[in-house]
Amino acid sequence: MYSNSYNESMMDLFTIEEILEIPRKHKWNGADITRFINDIYLQYDYVTRADSIKTGLSEEKFYRDILSKLIKDYGH
């Protein structure tokens, strides 16, 4: 599912499975996958640190789960 809104969360736009398939679907190399994992980490870091926005534990858990699975699939 895609949206034109910058205000929607990745959690509202994609399933974890869809996100995990992005590197395979686009046949990314190691550097591309590393940048992708870093981008997801930056989103996670933002969600966990955002004082002005209380996104809730569900969004924090969503990013944590994605990172865990990405690292297990691509980080070894």
C-alpha positions as CSV (number, residue, x, y, z in Angstrom):
1,M,0.0,0.0,0.0
2,Y,1.3,3.4,-0.9
3,S,0.4,6.9,0.2
4,N,1.1,10.5,-0.8
5,S,1.1,11.7,2.9
6,Y,4.3,12.4,4.7
7,N,2.5,12.1,8.0
8,E,1.7,8.4,7.7
9,S,3.8,6.0,9.6
10,M,5.7,3.2,7.8
11,M,3.7,0.9,10.1
12,D,0.5,2.1,8.4
13,L,1.8,1.7,4.9
14,F,3.7,-1.6,4.9
15,T,3.7,-5.0,6.6
16,I,6.9,-6.3,8.1
17,E,7.0,-9.0,5.4
18,E,6.8,-6.3,2.6
19,I,9.7,-4.4,4.1
20,L,11.8,-7.5,4.5
21,E,11.3,-8.4,0.8
22,I,12.5,-5.0,-0.5
23,P,16.2,-5.8,-0.7
24,R,15.5,-9.2,-2.5
25,K,12.9,-7.7,-4.8
26,H,15.4,-5.0,-6.0
27,K,18.4,-7.3,-5.9
28,W,20.4,-4.9,-3.7
29,N,24.1,-5.4,-3.0
30,G,25.6,-5.3,0.5
31,A,26.1,-1.5,0.6
32,D,22.5,-0.9,-0.4
33,I,21.2,-3.2,2.3
34,T,23.4,-1.6,4.9
35,R,22.0,1.8,4.0
36,F,18.5,0.4,4.2
37,I,19.1,-1.1,7.6
38,N,20.6,2.2,8.7
39,D,17.5,4.1,7.5
40,I,15.2,1.8,9.4
41,Y,17.4,2.2,12.5
42,L,17.2,6.0,12.2
43,Q,13.4,5.7,12.0
44,Y,13.5,3.5,15.1
45,D,15.8,6.0,16.9
46,Y,13.5,8.9,16.1
47,V,10.4,7.0,17.4
48,T,12.1,6.1,20.6
49,R,13.5,9.6,21.2
50,A,10.7,11.8,20.1
51,D,9.5,13.7,23.1
52,S,7.0,15.9,21.4
53,I,5.3,12.9,19.7
54,K,4.1,10.0,21.7
55,T,3.9,7.4,19.0
56,G,3.3,4.5,21.4
57,L,4.9,1.2,22.0
58,S,3.3,-0.4,19.0
59,E,5.3,1.7,16.6
60,E,8.5,1.2,18.6
61,K,8.0,-2.5,18.6
62,F,7.3,-2.5,14.8
63,Y,10.6,-0.9,14.1
64,R,12.4,-3.1,16.6
65,D,10.9,-6.2,15.0
66,I,11.9,-5.0,11.5
67,L,15.5,-4.3,12.6
68,S,15.8,-7.7,14.3
69,K,14.6,-9.6,11.2
70,L,16.6,-7.5,8.8
71,I,19.8,-8.1,10.8
72,K,19.0,-11.8,11.0
73,D,18.3,-12.1,7.3
74,Y,21.0,-9.7,5.8
75,G,23.4,-8.8,8.6
76,H,25.3,-12.0,8.9
